[in-house]
Amino acid sequence: MTEHLDDEQLNTLADRMRLRTRLESDADPLRDHIATCSQCRDRFGRLAKLLNVAEAMPRRLEPPADLWPSIRASIEERPITGGQTVAHGVSLNTHQPWHARRRVRVSLAAAASVVMAILFGTHVGDRFNAGSRASTEATVATSSTAARRSTSEIVSASAVTTFDTVDQHAEEELLAALELRRSALRPSTSAQIDSSLRVIDTAIAELEAARTRDPNNAAIRQLLAVSRARKLELLKQAQNAS
Amino acid sequence: MRSHRSVSIALSFFAVSVSFADSASAQTSVERRMALNPGAAIKGFVPAGTVRIIGWDRDSLVITGSVAPSERFYFGGGRAGVKFGVEARSAGAESQPSRLVIHVPKSSQVSMKAVSANIQAVDASGWFYTVGGSISVAGRVGEVEAEAMDGSVSVTATARWVRARTASGTLRLTGDIEDATASSITGSVFISSSGLARGQFGSVTGDIVFTAPLEEGGVFSFDNHSGSVELRLAPSAAGSFSVTTISGVIENALVAARPAGGQTGRGQSIVFRLGSGGSHVTIRTFKGTIRLRSR
């Protein structure tokens, strides 16, 4: 083996050593390579340190089991129709009392925080994703800050904006990770991922153009947030494809 | 003399072809057994072929089957967790199909990854991932997360919690599922599960077809970009509906009220109620058609 080990091979080696899936006497080209290549040995050392830190972290960080259903139910009970008069003849955006509107806003902000915490909790849990820990801590801190602010006076629009910013950061990280792993992907899988990304990017571009034309349309904002979340899901899914 | 020679040539060809066929079909048998703690983690990687995971009431893990001669089976771990898999003996070689049957304790958490292999799980909870194969989950399970890129995902199980995703593969939820999230990029999503209390369903260009009952107190949301969303509801279905399309069309055969046009002259929205109680349903598309129909 003359080339350096890629991330996946280093992860495999780390797993083998931790779980002892091989005996010391078994031939292992990855272990042999580490023994002779100082660069890979250094990278493996850093990975081992990261895994030790990750091992020491709590296994799961979960919100209370009954939190999300109540948040979602309170969001869903105030359907947003872009402020249009609908079959009931009631504009839901303008005829709600201030405390009801505020409750929805706080719920949206809290929902965004919970979603982000779960998203990045999963991200932290991904022990193989070396190098992302520092930025993950930063984003978790951001979500904690957002959670604190949500109890005061976050409005729904700013909650969506915060969500967008954090999403974008995660998206950039995942896209960079995809490029790093691309050489380990089958050509057909790589093409499949690119094709799906093109579809979703086209959808996001259309939604962004629609938001520019109609910036106060909450339904467009929500569809945009959903599409971006779907792109993140796809990128996370692609991480496992190598 | 000439005919003797022809026969001997034919026999030689036959012998060579039989020998190739033998080497191609020769498989290495696999059999591993290990007792596990309740809730143990079982992590597997099988790139190609078929993996059948069966949950049982015993406390042991049993793996049987065969792998191709060019592949190597590895296995390790202890009572708290096990990792196993199949890998090519030579780096970079194309994976050849393996056939594994894995019996796992029902309480264990399975994490099974494949590339082109099909995964079939019965009475087994956990995370199932394949790039190009298909995933089917049946039986009685707790929590299931199933992800495929261009393969299909089918959940016919009785499950408490299901998260299913595809990129282009078809996604189908039947059985009895309490909390479901199913999304795709270009694949179609079909939902006909009973017992749904919460559901989030989405696609970007694929169609979504929902024929499940609307349970009392249920909360459902449907999001699509250019694919359609179609609800085919039972005549007795009850619930409140909030339906919006930014530039598409709503075809509503459930109530007489007509959708209102959008402020910019495009798109439609409508809010209405069917019966009393029931579920809360939110549907949004960008330009996909929304169809609301009775079954």
Boltz contact constraints between the chains, C-beta under 6 A:
constraints:
  - contact:
      token1: [A, 19]
      token2: [B, 76]
      max_distance: 6.0
  - contact:
      token1: [A, 19]
      token2: [B, 77]
      max_distance: 6.0
  - contact:
      token1: [A, 19]
      token2: [B, 83]
      max_distance: 6.0
  - contact:
      token1: [A, 20]
      token2: [B, 76]
      max_distance: 6.0
  - contact:
      token1: [A, 21]
      token2: [B, 74]
      max_distance: 6.0
  - contact:
      token1: [A, 21]
      token2: [B, 76]
      max_distance: 6.0
  - contact:
      token1: [A, 21]
      token2: [B, 83]
      max_distance: 6.0
  - contact:
      token1: [A, 73]
      token2: [B, 219]
      max_distance: 6.0
  - contact:
      token1: [A, 76]
      token2: [B, 219]
      max_distance: 6.0
  - contact:
      token1: [A, 76]
      token2: [B, 280]
      max_distance: 6.0
  - contact:
      token1: [A, 76]
      token2: [B, 282]
      max_distance: 6.0
  - contact:
      token1: [A, 79]
      token2: [B, 242]
      max_distance: 6.0
  - contact:
      token1: [A, 79]
      token2: [B, 282]
      max_distance: 6.0
  - contact:
      token1: [A, 81]
      token2: [B, 244]
      max_distance: 6.0
  - contact:
      token1: [A, 81]
      token2: [B, 269]
      max_distance: 6.0
  - contact:
      token1: [A, 84]
      token2: [B, 260]
      max_distance: 6.0
  - contact:
      token1: [A, 84]
      token2: [B, 269]
      max_distance: 6.0
  - contact:
      token1: [A, 85]
      token2: [B, 260]
      max_distance: 6.0
  - contact:
      token1: [A, 86]
      token2: [B, 260]
      max_distance: 6.0
  - contact:
      token1: [A, 86]
      token2: [B, 269]
      max_distance: 6.0
  - contact:
      token1: [A, 86]
      token2: [B, 270]
      max_distance: 6.0
  - contact:
      token1: [A, 86]
      token2: [B, 271]
      max_distance: 6.0
  - contact:
      token1: [A, 87]
      token2: [B, 257]
      max_distance: 6.0
  - contact:
      token1: [A, 87]
      token2: [B, 270]
      max_distance: 6.0
  - contact:
      token1: [A, 87]
      token2: [B, 271]
      max_distance: 6.0
  - contact:
      token1: [A, 87]
      token2: [B, 272]
      max_distance: 6.0
  - contact:
      token1: [A, 88]
      token2: [B, 271]
      max_distance: 6.0
  - contact:
      token1: [A, 189]
      token2: [B, 131]
      max_distance: 6.0
  - contact:
      token1: [A, 192]
      token2: [B, 149]
      max_distance: 6.0
  - contact:
      token1: [A, 192]
      token2: [B, 150]
      max_distance: 6.0
  - contact:
      token1: [A, 196]
      token2: [B, 167]
      max_distance: 6.0
  - contact:
      token1: [A, 196]
      token2: [B, 185]
      max_distance: 6.0
  - contact:
      token1: [A, 199]
      token2: [B, 185]
      max_distance: 6.0
  - contact:
      token1: [A, 199]
      token2: [B, 186]
      max_distance: 6.0
  - contact:
      token1: [A, 199]
      token2: [B, 204]
      max_distance: 6.0
  - contact:
      token1: [A, 199]
      token2: [B, 205]
      max_distance: 6.0
  - contact:
      token1: [A, 200]
      token2: [B, 185]
      max_distance: 6.0
  - contact:
      token1: [A, 200]
      token2: [B, 204]
      max_distance: 6.0
  - contact:
      token1: [A, 203]
      token2: [B, 204]
      max_distance: 6.0
  - contact:
      token1: [A, 203]
      token2: [B, 225]
      max_distance: 6.0
  - contact:
      token1: [A, 219]
      token2: [B, 244]
      max_distance: 6.0
  - contact:
      token1: [A, 219]
      token2: [B, 284]
      max_distance: 6.0
  - contact:
      token1: [A, 220]
      token2: [B, 246]
      max_distance: 6.0
  - contact:
      token1: [A, 223]
      token2: [B, 284]
      max_distance: 6.0
  - contact:
      token1: [A, 223]
      token2: [B, 286]
      max_distance: 6.0
  - contact:
      token1: [A, 226]
      token2: [B, 223]
      max_distance: 6.0
  - contact:
      token1: [A, 237]
      token2: [B, 147]
      max_distance: 6.0
  - contact:
      token1: [A, 240]
      token2: [B, 129]
      max_distance: 6.0
  - contact:
      token1: [A, 241]
      token2: [B, 131]
      max_distance: 6.0
